[in-house]
Amino acid sequence: MVAASSAVVAALSWKFLKIDCKLGKVSTDEALHYFDHMLHLKPTPPVSSFNLLFGVLAKNKQYSTVISLCSRLMSSGLLPDFITLNILLNCLCNTNRARAGFSVVGNMVRRGFFPNKFTYTSLIRGMCKESKTKEAVLLFKKMIKLGILPSVVTYGTLIDGLCRNGYTDNALKLHEEMIRTKDESSLIRKPNIKCYATIIDGLCKAGLMDKAKGLFLEMKSRGISPDVVLYSSLIHGFYSCGDSKEAENLYREMVDHGIQPNSVTFNVIIHALVEDGKVQEAEKLLETMIQRGVKPHTRIYNTLMDGYLLVDKLHEAEKIFVSIKSNGLEYDIVSYNVLIYGYCKNNKIEEAMKIYEEMIHGGLLPPPYTYISLIKGLFRIGKIEDAWNMFNQMQLHGQILDSAVYRIFLDGLCKNNRIPEALELLNSIENNNIKLSTEMYNPVLDGLCKSGKLETAFQLFSRISQKGLAPDVVTYSIMINGLCKRKKLEEAEKLFLEMEKNGCAPNLVTYNTLMRGFCQENDSAKAIDLLHKMAIKNLSPDASTMSIMVDLLPKDERCPEYLNLLPNFSPQEPTGR
């Protein structure tokens, strides 16, 4: 009687478990408990019972747990059925193990099961997740060749993979094929909003706004109503392409249709307003967002802070920083860094250091650009020892010191006339197998030339080639300027010719530097010769060039003659954004 009663209780428990599984109300811990319990029951429950648990775990994205439990199930001697194998396959593909998924398909075939559209959809999703898009397309074609008609989900999965991996045009073609293809009921397969949203988002990111708008209109003509996600993609796309009018029209259309903008939509518009310099309008929109009950992310505040700094309103940026916490949000790395950059730009290093300390105490590890901002700021106000301290802290916190960091530090030392320290640091870099770059040598060469140590500069200049590097246009310009300042014009001209011979094209700065040297020596002929070389190279003179010539020519007796020798420069094409 007791045994019968226990059996009834167990049956009822299992019945309720099945209901909870189907409703997705079973937690991971409960599922694991039931799995262990079922595995030790005699007789063992059917595989379908385990499938219910696997299904709910997979729905909760506990993919690794499902893979582990499937392994235990098979080790116990219980053979998985077709549903089990499909669940296992889906979990493997969602954990970037599509190759192992193909082994599961092999197991299916050996067991007499025939892979269906769900099987192929999982594999296609797995291949796309691993950026193996071409293999996913081949699998899709094989599926059709075998007579397995893809579902809307299959199409959507491949379309999503193509868009994510940059094959938006291919996704568009697949979308058109999807519309043309008929299923077994001879009905046109209808793409859903997810399919449209995926392609439209991909087209927007690729800047193909005409195609995106066309697809949007096609979708609406098919009776599919756009949602806030789709509108946000289009609004962002049009703003990114500079068509703010179309973006604003879409925003109004969205609101008129009763679709409330979400945090993503507001973030897109706020970012666009900030980029356009309309920071106060952006802040008003943030207030509207909060009034409508949409909770902003910290990144929206970061965008506003950055916007105020761009228009040199540090105080307003500070107020936005404070409002992050007052609105119940936490600072992130970007929040701290935007303000640190703002303080350093305005030479408020003490305030920047306080924010840095707060960031450290908050458990956030500063990225390299935090230290770069602080080091630049400290050098700007001449706090060399503090800059060294920050340089050391950077290493203590495990940051990798790359060539850009060393270049900035060397530049800071040289601009503060700490040339011996810069040379010592450069020697240390060379001796410690740190990756060298020409940019590291340039500030030191500039410092040496400006301090009159031309011989040392040329010794260092020769080391660049010895280290397997090539002097760039900045390097040559620095050295030519150093020679000109010492009135060694013959050597400067020789270096100028050597520069061209070595395949390093002089830029406008190089020409102006050498021309200024000729001006000091009242050598109008050579200055005009340089102008002709500039004209041949399609380099147009700037204000500095014109100033040099205006200073030089009137002093020369042959001024009228030289004026007739001035070259004609072709008008330059305007460089748009």
Buried (B, 14 or more C-beta within 10 A) or exposed (E): EEEEEEEEEEEEEBEEBBEBBEEEEBEEEBBBEBBEBBBEEEEBBEBEBBBBBBBBBBEBEBBBBBBEBBEEBBEEEBEBBBBBBBBBBBBBBBBEBBEBBBEBBEBBEEEEBEBBBBBBBBBBBBBBBBBBBEBBBEBBEEBBEEEBEBBBBBBBBBBBBBBBBBBBBBBBEBBEEBBEEEEEEEEEBEBEBBBBBBBBBBBBBBEBBEBBBBBBEBBEEEEBEBBBBBBBBBBBBBBBBEBBEBBBEBBEEBEEEEBEBBBBBBBBBBBBBBBBEBBBBBBEBBEEBEEEEBEBBBBBBBBBBBBBBBEEBBEBBBBBBEBBEEEEBEBBBBBBBBBBBBBBBBEBBEBBBBBBEEBBEEEBEBEBBBBBBBBBBBBBBEBBEBBBBBBEBBEEEEBEBEBBBBBBBBBBBBBBBBBEBBBEBBEEBBEEEBEBBBBBBBBBBBBBBBEEBBEBBBEBBEBBEEEEBEBBBBBBBBBBBBBBBBEBBEBBBEBBEEBBEEEBEBBBBBBBBBBBBBBBEEBBEBBBBBBEBBBEBEBEBEEBBEBBBEEBBEEBEEEEEBEEEBEEBEEEEEEEE
